[in-house]
């Protein structure tokens, strides 16, 4: 897809995709996150941004729009969007 050196934003997107596929498919279906894979991803990759989430199981159920007990990439992407919005709100609040 990319033909030249990736920009900072392109590298960030590549990292988001790579992290998902590194954790997805160790258990269950290839390309999806089971509850255990989701917990591992959050604990290793999102410990600061997700530290106030009381239940990772409940968060996964909230993200799992088709209720198949696994997260596909588009469901994981919802989490990334939520975290990005929270980060933007936090930064906007600090500028006031």
Biopython code that builds the backbone (N, CA, C, O; Angstrom):
import numpy as np
from Bio.PDB.StructureBuilder import StructureBuilder

atoms = [
    (1, "UNK", "N", (0.822, -1.191, 0.000)),
    (1, "UNK", "CA", (0.000, 0.000, 0.000)),
    (1, "UNK", "C", (0.867, 1.256, 0.000)),
    (1, "UNK", "O", (0.752, 2.091, -0.897)),
    (2, "UNK", "N", (1.737, 1.393, 1.009)),
    (2, "UNK", "CA", (2.600, 2.579, 1.079)),
    (2, "UNK", "C", (3.809, 2.385, 0.173)),
    (2, "UNK", "O", (4.409, 1.311, 0.129)),
    (3, "UNK", "N", (4.151, 3.450, -0.548)),
    (3, "UNK", "CA", (5.280, 3.343, -1.472)),
    (3, "UNK", "C", (6.501, 4.128, -1.012)),
    (3, "UNK", "O", (7.611, 3.881, -1.484)),
    (4, "UNK", "N", (6.306, 5.061, -0.105)),
    (4, "UNK", "CA", (7.421, 5.863, 0.390)),
    (4, "UNK", "C", (7.556, 5.717, 1.889)),
    (4, "UNK", "O", (6.954, 4.834, 2.501)),
    (5, "UNK", "N", (8.348, 6.587, 2.467)),
    (5, "UNK", "CA", (8.509, 6.584, 3.916)),
    (5, "UNK", "C", (7.201, 7.045, 4.552)),
    (5, "UNK", "O", (6.619, 8.050, 4.142)),
    (6, "UNK", "N", (6.752, 6.309, 5.544)),
    (6, "UNK", "CA", (5.483, 6.633, 6.182)),
    (6, "UNK", "C", (5.607, 7.883, 7.044)),
    (6, "UNK", "O", (6.641, 8.138, 7.661)),
    (7, "UNK", "N", (4.528, 8.648, 7.067)),
    (7, "UNK", "CA", (4.473, 9.831, 7.915)),
    (7, "UNK", "C", (4.208, 9.402, 9.355)),
    (7, "UNK", "O", (3.944, 8.231, 9.628)),
    (8, "UNK", "N", (4.281, 10.351, 10.255)),
    (8, "UNK", "CA", (4.025, 10.075, 11.670)),
    (8, "UNK", "C", (2.620, 9.493, 11.876)),
    (8, "UNK", "O", (2.449, 8.536, 12.633)),
    (9, "UNK", "N", (1.627, 10.063, 11.211)),
    (9, "UNK", "CA", (0.261, 9.572, 11.341)),
    (9, "UNK", "C", (0.103, 8.193, 10.702)),
    (9, "UNK", "O", (-0.570, 7.327, 11.261)),
    (10, "UNK", "N", (0.709, 7.985, 9.554)),
    (10, "UNK", "CA", (0.645, 6.670, 8.901)),
    (10, "UNK", "C", (1.295, 5.598, 9.769)),
    (10, "UNK", "O", (0.799, 4.474, 9.849)),
    (11, "UNK", "N", (2.394, 5.941, 10.413)),
    (11, "UNK", "CA", (3.049, 5.001, 11.325)),
    (11, "UNK", "C", (2.143, 4.675, 12.513)),
    (11, "UNK", "O", (2.097, 3.532, 12.966)),
    (12, "UNK", "N", (1.428, 5.674, 13.012)),
    (12, "UNK", "CA", (0.507, 5.452, 14.124)),
    (12, "UNK", "C", (-0.614, 4.495, 13.712)),
    (12, "UNK", "O", (-0.969, 3.593, 14.470)),
    (13, "UNK", "N", (-1.166, 4.689, 12.520)),
    (13, "UNK", "CA", (-2.223, 3.802, 12.022)),
    (13, "UNK", "C", (-1.681, 2.395, 11.834)),
    (13, "UNK", "O", (-2.332, 1.420, 12.207)),
    (14, "UNK", "N", (-0.497, 2.288, 11.260)),
    (14, "UNK", "CA", (0.132, 0.979, 11.073)),
    (14, "UNK", "C", (0.308, 0.276, 12.418)),
    (14, "UNK", "O", (0.085, -0.931, 12.518)),
    (15, "UNK", "N", (0.698, 1.008, 13.437)),
    (15, "UNK", "CA", (0.905, 0.437, 14.769)),
    (15, "UNK", "C", (-0.413, -0.062, 15.356)),
    (15, "UNK", "O", (-0.452, -1.135, 15.958)),
    (16, "UNK", "N", (-1.488, 0.700, 15.189)),
    (16, "UNK", "CA", (-2.803, 0.283, 15.689)),
    (16, "UNK", "C", (-3.215, -1.042, 15.053)),
    (16, "UNK", "O", (-3.712, -1.939, 15.734)),
    (17, "UNK", "N", (-3.007, -1.156, 13.754)),
    (17, "UNK", "CA", (-3.357, -2.386, 13.033)),
    (17, "UNK", "C", (-2.458, -3.540, 13.481)),
    (17, "UNK", "O", (-2.942, -4.645, 13.726)),
    (18, "UNK", "N", (-1.161, -3.287, 13.587)),
    (18, "UNK", "CA", (-0.212, -4.324, 13.981)),
    (18, "UNK", "C", (-0.504, -4.853, 15.379)),
    (18, "UNK", "O", (-0.464, -6.061, 15.613)),
    (19, "UNK", "N", (-0.796, -3.949, 16.303)),
    (19, "UNK", "CA", (-1.099, -4.370, 17.681)),
    (19, "UNK", "C", (-2.327, -5.277, 17.688)),
    (19, "UNK", "O", (-2.338, -6.303, 18.367)),
    (20, "UNK", "N", (-3.354, -4.903, 16.938)),
    (20, "UNK", "CA", (-4.555, -5.743, 16.884)),
    (20, "UNK", "C", (-4.209, -7.144, 16.401)),
    (20, "UNK", "O", (-4.557, -8.129, 17.052)),
    (21, "UNK", "N", (-3.527, -7.237, 15.265)),
    (21, "UNK", "CA", (-3.268, -8.552, 14.691)),
    (21, "UNK", "C", (-2.212, -9.347, 15.452)),
    (21, "UNK", "O", (-2.148, -10.569, 15.313)),
    (22, "UNK", "N", (-1.395, -8.687, 16.242)),
    (22, "UNK", "CA", (-0.453, -9.393, 17.110)),
    (22, "UNK", "C", (-1.202, -10.156, 18.193)),
    (22, "UNK", "O", (-0.796, -11.252, 18.581)),
    (23, "UNK", "N", (-2.285, -9.581, 18.676)),
    (23, "UNK", "CA", (-3.054, -10.212, 19.759)),
    (23, "UNK", "C", (-4.203, -11.072, 19.247)),
    (23, "UNK", "O", (-4.599, -12.024, 19.919)),
    (24, "UNK", "N", (-4.744, -10.763, 18.080)),
    (24, "UNK", "CA", (-5.913, -11.472, 17.550)),
    (24, "UNK", "C", (-5.528, -12.846, 17.016)),
    (24, "UNK", "O", (-4.494, -13.009, 16.368)),
    (25, "UNK", "N", (-6.362, -13.813, 17.294)),
    (25, "UNK", "CA", (-6.183, -15.134, 16.707)),
    (25, "UNK", "C", (-5.295, -16.081, 17.480)),
    (25, "UNK", "O", (-5.082, -17.208, 17.035)),
    (26, "UNK", "N", (-4.767, -15.669, 18.620)),
    (26, "UNK", "CA", (-4.004, -16.611, 19.449)),
    (26, "UNK", "C", (-4.947, -17.684, 19.968)),
    (26, "UNK", "O", (-4.581, -18.854, 20.086)),
    (27, "UNK", "N", (-6.170, -17.263, 20.276)),
    (27, "UNK", "CA", (-7.251, -18.163, 20.659)),
    (27, "UNK", "C", (-8.374, -17.902, 19.657)),
    (27, "UNK", "O", (-8.279, -16.965, 18.865)),
    (28, "UNK", "N", (-9.398, -18.685, 19.674)),
    (28, "UNK", "CA", (-10.565, -18.390, 18.837)),
    (28, "UNK", "C", (-10.225, -18.226, 17.369)),
    (28, "UNK", "O", (-9.264, -18.808, 16.867)),
    (29, "UNK", "N", (-11.028, -17.426, 16.693)),
    (29, "UNK", "CA", (-10.883, -17.223, 15.247)),
    (29, "UNK", "C", (-9.714, -16.296, 14.943)),
    (29, "UNK", "O", (-9.436, -15.354, 15.686)),
    (30, "UNK", "N", (-9.043, -16.580, 13.850)),
    (30, "UNK", "CA", (-7.967, -15.703, 13.382)),
    (30, "UNK", "C", (-8.563, -14.350, 13.010)),
    (30, "UNK", "O", (-9.591, -14.275, 12.337)),
    (31, "UNK", "N", (-7.913, -13.296, 13.451)),
    (31, "UNK", "CA", (-8.379, -11.961, 13.114)),
    (31, "UNK", "C", (-9.443, -11.408, 14.037)),
    (31, "UNK", "O", (-10.042, -10.375, 13.736)),
    (32, "UNK", "N", (-9.695, -12.078, 15.164)),
    (32, "UNK", "CA", (-10.620, -11.548, 16.160)),
    (32, "UNK", "C", (-9.963, -11.640, 17.534)),
    (32, "UNK", "O", (-9.054, -12.441, 17.751)),
    (33, "UNK", "N", (-10.437, -10.812, 18.449)),
    (33, "UNK", "CA", (-9.944, -10.841, 19.824)),
    (33, "UNK", "C", (-10.953, -11.540, 20.717)),
    (33, "UNK", "O", (-12.121, -11.155, 20.762)),
    (34, "UNK", "N", (-10.503, -12.571, 21.430)),
    (34, "UNK", "CA", (-11.327, -13.185, 22.461)),
    (34, "UNK", "C", (-11.243, -12.297, 23.704)),
    (34, "UNK", "O", (-10.491, -11.323, 23.725)),
    (35, "UNK", "N", (-12.000, -12.630, 24.717)),
    (35, "UNK", "CA", (-11.949, -11.865, 25.966)),
    (35, "UNK", "C", (-10.534, -11.851, 26.533)),
    (35, "UNK", "O", (-10.044, -10.799, 26.943)),
    (36, "UNK", "N", (-9.876, -12.999, 26.561)),
    (36, "UNK", "CA", (-8.510, -13.073, 27.098)),
    (36, "UNK", "C", (-7.526, -12.262, 26.253)),
    (36, "UNK", "O", (-6.655, -11.582, 26.795)),
    (37, "UNK", "N", (-7.663, -12.334, 24.940)),
    (37, "UNK", "CA", (-6.787, -11.560, 24.056)),
    (37, "UNK", "C", (-7.019, -10.061, 24.232)),
    (37, "UNK", "O", (-6.072, -9.275, 24.223)),
    (38, "UNK", "N", (-8.280, -9.672, 24.391)),
    (38, "UNK", "CA", (-8.619, -8.268, 24.603)),
    (38, "UNK", "C", (-8.004, -7.770, 25.909)),
    (38, "UNK", "O", (-7.411, -6.692, 25.955)),
    (39, "UNK", "N", (-8.152, -8.566, 26.968)),
    (39, "UNK", "CA", (-7.575, -8.185, 28.261)),
    (39, "UNK", "C", (-6.061, -8.038, 28.160)),
    (39, "UNK", "O", (-5.491, -7.083, 28.687)),
    (40, "UNK", "N", (-5.415, -8.975, 27.488)),
    (40, "UNK", "CA", (-3.959, -8.919, 27.330)),
    (40, "UNK", "C", (-3.544, -7.664, 26.554)),
    (40, "UNK", "O", (-2.598, -6.976, 26.939)),
    (41, "UNK", "N", (-4.251, -7.372, 25.465)),
    (41, "UNK", "CA", (-3.949, -6.185, 24.670)),
    (41, "UNK", "C", (-4.074, -4.929, 25.529)),
    (41, "UNK", "O", (-3.189, -4.074, 25.514)),
    (42, "UNK", "N", (-5.164, -4.819, 26.272)),
    (42, "UNK", "CA", (-5.377, -3.634, 27.111)),
    (42, "UNK", "C", (-4.300, -3.529, 28.183)),
    (42, "UNK", "O", (-3.739, -2.454, 28.394)),
    (43, "UNK", "N", (-4.011, -4.624, 28.854)),
    (43, "UNK", "CA", (-3.019, -4.596, 29.932)),
    (43, "UNK", "C", (-1.623, -4.249, 29.424)),
    (43, "UNK", "O", (-0.871, -3.549, 30.102)),
    (44, "UNK", "N", (-1.278, -4.733, 28.244)),
    (44, "UNK", "CA", (0.062, -4.474, 27.703)),
    (44, "UNK", "C", (0.169, -3.164, 26.939)),
    (44, "UNK", "O", (1.201, -2.495, 27.001)),
    (45, "UNK", "N", (-0.881, -2.789, 26.221)),
    (45, "UNK", "CA", (-0.791, -1.658, 25.307)),
    (45, "UNK", "C", (-1.580, -0.417, 25.731)),
    (45, "UNK", "O", (-1.308, 0.681, 25.245)),
    (46, "UNK", "N", (-2.551, -0.580, 26.628)),
    (46, "UNK", "CA", (-3.396, 0.559, 27.015)),
    (46, "UNK", "C", (-3.542, 0.694, 28.534)),
    (46, "UNK", "O", (-4.616, 1.065, 29.008)),
    (47, "UNK", "N", (-2.504, 0.406, 29.298)),
    (47, "UNK", "CA", (-2.668, 0.412, 30.756)),
    (47, "UNK", "C", (-3.003, 1.785, 31.331)),
    (47, "UNK", "O", (-3.696, 1.873, 32.344)),
    (48, "UNK", "N", (-2.532, 2.836, 30.715)),
    (48, "UNK", "CA", (-2.788, 4.185, 31.231)),
    (48, "UNK", "C", (-4.144, 4.722, 30.794)),
    (48, "UNK", "O", (-4.873, 5.304, 31.597)),
    (49, "UNK", "N", (-4.480, 4.530, 29.533)),
    (49, "UNK", "CA", (-5.739, 5.063, 29.013)),
    (49, "UNK", "C", (-6.953, 4.277, 29.498)),
    (49, "UNK", "O", (-8.066, 4.803, 29.511)),
    (50, "UNK", "N", (-6.747, 3.025, 29.896)),
    (50, "UNK", "CA", (-7.869, 2.179, 30.320)),
    (50, "UNK", "C", (-7.847, 1.886, 31.823)),
    (50, "UNK", "O", (-8.593, 1.026, 32.292)),
    (51, "UNK", "N", (-7.012, 2.581, 32.573)),
    (51, "UNK", "CA", (-6.853, 2.269, 33.999)),
    (51, "UNK", "C", (-8.126, 2.485, 34.816)),
    (51, "UNK", "O", (-8.308, 1.842, 35.850)),
    (52, "UNK", "N", (-8.994, 3.365, 34.375)),
    (52, "UNK", "CA", (-10.217, 3.656, 35.123)),
    (52, "UNK", "C", (-11.419, 2.820, 34.689)),
    (52, "UNK", "O", (-12.525, 3.021, 35.189)),
    (53, "UNK", "N", (-11.213, 1.895, 33.774)),
    (53, "UNK", "CA", (-12.310, 1.028, 33.321)),
    (53, "UNK", "C", (-12.505, -0.055, 34.381)),
    (53, "UNK", "O", (-11.605, -0.865, 34.602)),
    (54, "UNK", "N", (-13.667, -0.082, 35.040)),
    (54, "UNK", "CA", (-13.856, -1.024, 36.143)),
    (54, "UNK", "C", (-13.885, -2.493, 35.718)),
    (54, "UNK", "O", (-13.434, -3.357, 36.470)),
    (55, "UNK", "N", (-14.406, -2.790, 34.531)),
    (55, "UNK", "CA", (-14.519, -4.177, 34.091)),
    (55, "UNK", "C", (-14.187, -4.280, 32.603)),
    (55, "UNK", "O", (-14.898, -3.738, 31.756)),
    (56, "UNK", "N", (-13.099, -4.983, 32.300)),
    (56, "UNK", "CA", (-12.748, -5.175, 30.893)),
    (56, "UNK", "C", (-13.745, -6.087, 30.197)),
    (56, "UNK", "O", (-13.991, -5.941, 29.000)),
    (57, "UNK", "N", (-14.319, -7.024, 30.936)),
    (57, "UNK", "CA", (-15.335, -7.904, 30.351)),
    (57, "UNK", "C", (-16.547, -7.086, 29.906)),
    (57, "UNK", "O", (-17.084, -7.296, 28.818)),
    (58, "UNK", "N", (-16.970, -6.151, 30.761)),
    (58, "UNK", "CA", (-18.112, -5.306, 30.418)),
    (58, "UNK", "C", (-17.775, -4.391, 29.238)),
    (58, "UNK", "O", (-18.608, -4.189, 28.354)),
    (59, "UNK", "N", (-16.573, -3.844, 29.219)),
    (59, "UNK", "CA", (-16.151, -2.987, 28.111)),
    (59, "UNK", "C", (-16.164, -3.775, 26.810)),
    (59, "UNK", "O", (-16.593, -3.261, 25.776)),
    (60, "UNK", "N", (-15.700, -5.010, 26.854)),
    (60, "UNK", "CA", (-15.698, -5.835, 25.644)),
    (60, "UNK", "C", (-17.131, -6.096, 25.175)),
    (60, "UNK", "O", (-17.409, -6.031, 23.977)),
    (61, "UNK", "N", (-18.039, -6.391, 26.104)),
    (61, "UNK", "CA", (-19.446, -6.610, 25.717)),
    (61, "UNK", "C", (-20.023, -5.354, 25.058)),
    (61, "UNK", "O", (-20.789, -5.445, 24.099)),
    (62, "UNK", "N", (-19.650, -4.189, 25.577)),
    (62, "UNK", "CA", (-20.122, -2.924, 25.013)),
    (62, "UNK", "C", (-19.615, -2.734, 23.581)),
    (62, "UNK", "O", (-20.349, -2.247, 22.721)),
    (63, "UNK", "N", (-18.364, -3.116, 23.328)),
    (63, "UNK", "CA", (-17.766, -2.959, 21.998)),
    (63, "UNK", "C", (-18.239, -4.019, 21.008)),
    (63, "UNK", "O", (-18.253, -3.778, 19.801)),
    (64, "UNK", "N", (-18.624, -5.183, 21.509)),
    (64, "UNK", "CA", (-18.988, -6.341, 20.687)),
    (64, "UNK", "C", (-20.402, -6.176, 20.127)),
    (64, "UNK", "O", (-21.355, -6.758, 20.645)),
    (65, "UNK", "N", (-20.527, -5.382, 19.070)),
    (65, "UNK", "CA", (-21.847, -5.013, 18.549)),
    (65, "UNK", "C", (-22.658, -6.189, 18.012)),
    (65, "UNK", "O", (-23.889, -6.146, 18.036)),
    (66, "UNK", "N", (-21.995, -7.232, 17.531)),
    (66, "UNK", "CA", (-22.750, -8.377, 17.006)),
    (66, "UNK", "C", (-22.883, -9.512, 18.029)),
    (66, "UNK", "O", (-23.396, -10.584, 17.709)),
    (67, "UNK", "N", (-22.420, -9.271, 19.253)),
    (67, "UNK", "CA", (-22.581, -10.206, 20.373)),
    (67, "UNK", "C", (-22.055, -11.616, 20.093)),
    (67, "UNK", "O", (-22.669, -12.604, 20.497)),
    (68, "UNK", "N", (-20.914, -11.706, 19.399)),
    (68, "UNK", "CA", (-20.344, -13.028, 19.133)),
    (68, "UNK", "C", (-19.212, -13.376, 20.107)),
    (68, "UNK", "O", (-18.523, -14.382, 19.938)),
    (69, "UNK", "N", (-19.032, -12.531, 21.128)),
    (69, "UNK", "CA", (-18.030, -12.730, 22.175)),
    (69, "UNK", "C", (-16.596, -12.657, 21.672)),
    (69, "UNK", "O", (-15.676, -13.156, 22.321)),
    (70, "UNK", "N", (-16.411, -12.036, 20.519)),
    (70, "UNK", "CA", (-15.082, -11.745, 19.982)),
    (70, "UNK", "C", (-15.148, -10.362, 19.341)),
    (70, "UNK", "O", (-16.203, -9.927, 18.879)),
    (71, "UNK", "N", (-14.008, -9.682, 19.319)),
    (71, "UNK", "CA", (-13.965, -8.372, 18.683)),
    (71, "UNK", "C", (-13.282, -8.467, 17.330)),
    (71, "UNK", "O", (-12.136, -8.903, 17.216)),
    (72, "UNK", "N", (-14.012, -8.049, 16.312)),
    (72, "UNK", "CA", (-13.420, -7.909, 14.984)),
    (72, "UNK", "C", (-12.728, -6.553, 14.942)),
    (72, "UNK", "O", (-12.892, -5.740, 15.851)),
    (73, "UNK", "N", (-11.952, -6.308, 13.885)),
    (73, "UNK", "CA", (-11.188, -5.076, 13.825)),
    (73, "UNK", "C", (-12.083, -3.843, 13.924)),
    (73, "UNK", "O", (-11.725, -2.893, 14.620)),
    (74, "UNK", "N", (-13.225, -3.827, 13.255)),
    (74, "UNK", "CA", (-14.085, -2.629, 13.302)),
    (74, "UNK", "C", (-14.629, -2.388, 14.714)),
    (74, "UNK", "O", (-14.894, -1.243, 15.082)),
    (75, "UNK", "N", (-14.796, -3.444, 15.500)),
    (75, "UNK", "CA", (-15.255, -3.273, 16.877)),
    (75, "UNK", "C", (-14.115, -2.727, 17.751)),
    (75, "UNK", "O", (-14.334, -1.872, 18.609)),
    (76, "UNK", "N", (-12.926, -3.223, 17.523)),
    (76, "UNK", "CA", (-11.718, -2.698, 18.200)),
    (76, "UNK", "C", (-11.502, -1.237, 17.825)),
    (76, "UNK", "O", (-11.098, -0.433, 18.666)),
    (77, "UNK", "N", (-11.766, -0.891, 16.581)),
    (77, "UNK", "CA", (-11.586, 0.482, 16.109)),
    (77, "UNK", "C", (-12.499, 1.440, 16.871)),
    (77, "UNK", "O", (-12.142, 2.599, 17.083)),
    (78, "UNK", "N", (-13.674, 0.966, 17.285)),
    (78, "UNK", "CA", (-14.574, 1.798, 18.103)),
    (78, "UNK", "C", (-13.867, 2.200, 19.397)),
    (78, "UNK", "O", (-13.976, 3.344, 19.836)),
    (79, "UNK", "N", (-13.146, 1.260, 20.004)),
    (79, "UNK", "CA", (-12.403, 1.565, 21.230)),
    (79, "UNK", "C", (-11.343, 2.619, 20.964)),
    (79, "UNK", "O", (-11.191, 3.556, 21.747)),
    (80, "UNK", "N", (-10.614, 2.478, 19.873)),
    (80, "UNK", "CA", (-9.571, 3.454, 19.531)),
    (80, "UNK", "C", (-10.206, 4.840, 19.358)),
    (80, "UNK", "O", (-9.655, 5.841, 19.817)),
    (81, "UNK", "N", (-11.353, 4.890, 18.701)),
    (81, "UNK", "CA", (-12.060, 6.156, 18.528)),
    (81, "UNK", "C", (-12.489, 6.766, 19.855)),
    (81, "UNK", "O", (-12.343, 7.971, 20.060)),
    (82, "UNK", "N", (-13.017, 5.940, 20.759)),
    (82, "UNK", "CA", (-13.425, 6.430, 22.081)),
    (82, "UNK", "C", (-12.232, 6.992, 22.844)),
    (82, "UNK", "O", (-12.325, 8.049, 23.469)),
    (83, "UNK", "N", (-11.116, 6.279, 22.788)),
    (83, "UNK", "CA", (-9.917, 6.731, 23.505)),
    (83, "UNK", "C", (-9.373, 8.023, 22.903)),
    (83, "UNK", "O", (-8.926, 8.911, 23.629)),
    (84, "UNK", "N", (-9.413, 8.124, 21.583)),
    (84, "UNK", "CA", (-8.944, 9.348, 20.921)),
    (84, "UNK", "C", (-9.835, 10.537, 21.290)),
    (84, "UNK", "O", (-9.332, 11.636, 21.525)),
    (85, "UNK", "N", (-11.149, 10.326, 21.343)),
    (85, "UNK", "CA", (-12.068, 11.407, 21.730)),
    (85, "UNK", "C", (-11.813, 11.843, 23.165)),
    (85, "UNK", "O", (-11.805, 13.038, 23.461)),
    (86, "UNK", "N", (-11.606, 10.881, 24.057)),
    (86, "UNK", "CA", (-11.327, 11.212, 25.460)),
    (86, "UNK", "C", (-10.019, 11.992, 25.576)),
    (86, "UNK", "O", (-9.924, 12.937, 26.360)),
    (87, "UNK", "N", (-9.030, 11.603, 24.808)),
    (87, "UNK", "CA", (-7.742, 12.295, 24.828)),
    (87, "UNK", "C", (-7.904, 13.724, 24.296)),
    (87, "UNK", "O", (-7.317, 14.658, 24.842)),
    (88, "UNK", "N", (-8.686, 13.892, 23.245)),
    (88, "UNK", "CA", (-8.925, 15.219, 22.692)),
    (88, "UNK", "C", (-9.645, 16.097, 23.703)),
    (88, "UNK", "O", (-9.285, 17.261, 23.881)),
    (89, "UNK", "N", (-10.660, 15.550, 24.368)),
    (89, "UNK", "CA", (-11.391, 16.332, 25.382)),
    (89, "UNK", "C", (-10.459, 16.739, 26.522)),
    (89, "UNK", "O", (-10.526, 17.866, 27.014)),
    (90, "UNK", "N", (-9.601, 15.828, 26.933)),
    (90, "UNK", "CA", (-8.657, 16.126, 28.017)),
    (90, "UNK", "C", (-7.712, 17.252, 27.608)),
    (90, "UNK", "O", (-7.469, 18.179, 28.380)),
    (91, "UNK", "N", (-7.184, 17.166, 26.398)),
    (91, "UNK", "CA", (-6.259, 18.215, 25.918)),
    (91, "UNK", "C", (-6.975, 19.542, 25.749)),
    (91, "UNK", "O", (-6.409, 20.589, 26.064)),
    (92, "UNK", "N", (-8.196, 19.522, 25.263)),
    (92, "UNK", "CA", (-8.962, 20.766, 25.086)),
    (92, "UNK", "C", (-9.234, 21.403, 26.448)),
    (92, "UNK", "O", (-9.196, 22.627, 26.572)),
    (93, "UNK", "N", (-9.502, 20.602, 27.456)),
    (93, "UNK", "CA", (-9.754, 21.106, 28.798)),
    (93, "UNK", "C", (-8.535, 21.747, 29.416)),
    (93, "UNK", "O", (-8.664, 22.694, 30.191)),
    (94, "UNK", "N", (-7.356, 21.256, 29.093)),
    (94, "UNK", "CA", (-6.114, 21.798, 29.646)),
    (94, "UNK", "C", (-5.765, 23.154, 29.052)),
    (94, "UNK", "O", (-5.022, 23.920, 29.666)),
    (95, "UNK", "N", (-6.293, 23.470, 27.854)),
    (95, "UNK", "CA", (-5.976, 24.737, 27.196)),
    (95, "UNK", "C", (-6.775, 25.895, 27.774)),
    (95, "UNK", "O", (-6.426, 27.057, 27.564)),
    (96, "UNK", "N", (-7.835, 25.590, 28.495)),
    (96, "UNK", "CA", (-8.692, 26.658, 29.044)),
    (96, "UNK", "C", (-8.021, 27.365, 30.187)),
    (96, "UNK", "O", (-8.596, 28.287, 30.766)),
]
sb = StructureBuilder()
sb.init_structure("model")
sb.init_model(0)
sb.init_chain("A")
sb.init_seg("    ")
for serial, (resi, resn, name, xyz) in enumerate(atoms, 1):
    if name == "N":
        sb.init_residue(resn, " ", resi, " ")
    sb.init_atom(name, np.array(xyz, "f"), 0.0, 1.0, " ", f" {name:<3s}", serial, name[0])
structure = sb.get_structure()
